Amino acid sequence: MTLPTMEIHDVVARAEPLGEFRRYRYASSLRRRYEKLARFPEHYLVFGDAICSFNPVYGQGVTVAAEEALTLQQCLRAGSNDLARRFFRAAAKIVDIPWEIAVGNDLRHPDVKGARPPMLRFINWYIGKLHLAATRDSTLATAFLKVVNLTMPPSTLLSPVIARRVWQGNRKPGLSVPSPAIEAASRNSASS
Ligand SMILES: Cc1cc2nc3c(=O)[nH]c(=O)nc-3n(C[C@H](O)[C@H](O)[C@H](O)COP(=O)(O)OP(=O)(O)OC[C@H]3O[C@@H](n4cnc5c(N)ncnc54)[C@H](O)[C@@H]3O)c2cc1C
């Protein structure tokens, strides 16, 4: 048992595969910095995944594309003059946070290549602690989901209220035993 909590083990141990394993074709997240170009062709734009495609497990691409669409609408309201430069600068700001979430989280896995500056190592250590405490604290689980679903900024996970709950949650013994939700699911499947 190498996983920090039992939930995935408990589900997988009882599950039956429906077919062969299939892998995503995405080799990596990819970001192209069009906002840094000195020149760009007129009457032409790049959009959505062509600006930045994320590891699909984080489910961010459609949200980012929708935000870019709203931004493009605003840019067009100001006319078509210098459109590409204005749009790419605004799109880069939309991409920044989901990019940090996706790439930063991928770097939690030791096999993923990439630089891990001290701040990233701290954040990933902290998120690991948050995940552990969140198995028993729905406030933490909700706060985390709001960030990965891009409705709240990542900084909310470092607020004093959340940090205190992370600390308290990790002081409790027995974090590696099945959560109440998994125990209830086991009872239901045993009685049906
Ligand atoms: C497995 C998987 C799961 C995902 N899950 C989620 C999720 O849960 N939530 C989420 O938000 N995002 C998710 N995404 C990401 C999301 O699908 C993309 O971010 C989003 O579709 C990007 O939209 P797009 O219009 O930029 O590109 P696309 O949706 O890829 O559209 C590009 C279109 O252009 C067409 N095309 C390509 N080349 C040419 C050509 N030369 N001529 C004409 N047409 C062309 C393609 O056929 C395609 O229809 C997932 C992605 C994958 C791969």
The ligand as a Gaussian input file, in Angstrom:
#p B3LYP/6-31G(d) Opt

LIG

0 1
 C       -9.757000      13.433000     -23.207000
 C      -10.056000      14.876000     -22.973000
 C      -10.899000      15.241000     -21.931000
 C      -11.175000      16.586000     -21.688000
 N      -12.019000      16.924000     -20.659000
 C      -12.293000      18.205000     -20.417000
 C      -13.201000      18.584000     -19.380000
 O      -13.722000      17.748000     -18.646000
 N      -13.432000      19.902000     -19.194000
 C      -12.868000      20.874000     -19.968000
 O      -13.116000      22.062000     -19.770000
 N      -12.022000      20.547000     -20.974000
 C      -11.727000      19.246000     -21.222000
 N      -10.888000      18.916000     -22.248000
 C      -10.272000      19.977000     -23.036000
 C      -11.247000      20.496000     -24.098000
 O      -11.739000      19.421000     -24.872000
 C      -10.489000      21.474000     -24.982000
 O       -9.820000      22.421000     -24.180000
 C      -11.445000      22.228000     -25.904000
 O      -12.132000      21.298000     -26.722000
 C      -10.651000      23.191000     -26.766000
 O      -11.502000      23.769000     -27.724000
 P      -10.890000      24.282000     -29.085000
 O      -12.045000      24.817000     -29.857000
 O       -9.741000      25.190000     -28.813000
 O      -10.276000      23.014000     -29.812000
 P      -11.010000      21.701000     -30.311000
 O      -12.217000      21.380000     -29.469000
 O       -9.941000      20.671000     -30.419000
 O      -11.552000      22.103000     -31.734000
 C      -10.684000      22.233000     -32.840000
 C      -11.467000      21.795000     -34.069000
 O      -10.703000      22.128000     -35.228000
 C      -10.736000      21.012000     -36.088000
 N       -9.545000      21.076000     -36.966000
 C       -8.266000      20.806000     -36.628000
 N       -7.463000      21.003000     -37.669000
 C       -8.239000      21.409000     -38.686000
 C       -7.984000      21.779000     -40.024000
 N       -6.753000      21.798000     -40.525000
 N       -9.039000      22.162000     -40.782000
 C      -10.287000      22.180000     -40.293000
 N      -10.596000      21.850000     -39.009000
 C       -9.575000      21.493000     -38.224000
 C      -10.751000      19.789000     -35.201000
 O      -11.256000      18.669000     -35.883000
 C      -11.683000      20.271000     -34.103000
 O      -13.047000      20.018000     -34.391000
 C      -10.592000      17.572000     -22.507000
 C       -9.733000      17.202000     -23.554000
 C       -9.456000      15.873000     -23.779000
 C       -8.540000      15.500000     -24.916000

